[in-house]
C-alpha cells in the first residue's frame, strides 16, 4: 500500500508535509519487511535531525534498523504512544504509526524525495 499524497525515500520512510512542518514515519512496505515491531527508540522534542542521518532505531522480531531522517529540522513532536504500543506501526503505518514531527530548516530538501508513483516502482 502506497498513499498518493505523501513523499517517500529509498530507505522506506514517508513524509507528510503540512506547511513548514512534516510528519515522518516508515512505510507499510517497511513495516511488513521488518515483521512484528517490538520497540522504537525516538529522539526528544527540541532535538535537531539531519537529512541522511539516523534519528532513532526500530526493533522488530527479525532485526534492528536505524531510522534515517529524510529531512533536516527541529523536532517539535514525538509519537509517544509508540513507547507503550510499538505494534501500532504494524497496524497503521501511515496514520497512527507516525514517528516524529519536525519543523523544516531546509525546505529545498523536499525536492529530493520521491512521489508515490516512483516509490511504487522502487518496491515493485
Secondary structure, 3 states (H helix, E strand, C coil): CCCCCCEECCCCEEEEEECCEEEEEECHHHHHHHCCEEEEEECCCCCEECCCCEEEEEEECCCEEEEECCCCEEEEEECCHHHHCCCHHHHCCCCCCCCEEEEECCHHHHHHCECHHHHHHHHC
